[in-house]
């Protein structure tokens, strides 16, 4: 990373010489020994025309160490016709198989935000684990 970039940020230089930020190292999910940057999976989910917001996080897994999970809020708040299975298929077309969420919850409410308006992933994860600890 170039000077001045915090060591807590992970990224790389692409073939054109531009630096690409992958995300914060503390948010990285390690699943089966592979690094999964939640931002990449979020980008895949929100690329679906029926998804307005998404949060991606890791949960403990005996088999994988961590596994990828996601919570999405549908565009317009209407999730009729949107299924977790359709979103998983959609993600498989955009990211590697080990990055695809094992489970996706479709939220009936907008995802909680922090002061600056960013999705509060830690809060989403805590609520998800309260609801479904496995």
PyMOL commands that set and color helices and strands:
alter all, ss='L'
color gray80, all
select helices_A, chain A and resi 25-27+38-46+75-77+84-94+97-99+121-131
alter helices_A, ss='H'
color red, helices_A
select strands_A, chain A and resi 9-13+19-24+29-31+34-36+51-61+65-74+103-107
alter strands_A, ss='S'
color yellow, strands_A
deselect
rebuild
show_as cartoon
